[in-house]
Amino acid sequence: NKPPMAIVNNFKTDLNHTVINPDYIDSVSVSKDSSFITKYGKEAQYGIIMVYVSKKAEMLQLADILKIYNLTEKGNNLKVCLKTKWVKNPSIIYIDKSKLMNVEIIQNGSEVTTDDGFSAEPYIKITTN
């Protein structure tokens, strides 16, 4: 059983990698229409959740977040942890700036477990509220 695809303001993401202030959500629609498969490919076969947020929300991708925290040079090639979960595809992170609490580089990965125990590699830790 696969989750539906998520599109937030025309940005393709998923709900595990998206953090939105609920006050800024304008509308949400859910569809299993086959026309979305034509437009978005196989990922849309389990349905699509379309979320539209207000212009008040400043939605950020990972590159934007790293720039705000002056981590662009150090953080470009590091693994990313969002809300204590590893992010397999950081390019789909989409976070409302008002929900961003902290972004830091953790030098030892002892705070996040991997399939084979703790990671000793440095990583980017994104904390939201």
Buried (B, 14 or more C-beta within 10 A) or exposed (E): EEEBBBBBBEEBBBBBBBBBBEEBBEEEEEEEEEEBBEEBEEBBBEBBBBBBBEEEBEBBBBBBBBEEBEBEEEBEEBBBBBEEEBBEEBEBBBBBBBBBEEBEBBEEBEEBEEEEEEBEEBBBBBBBE
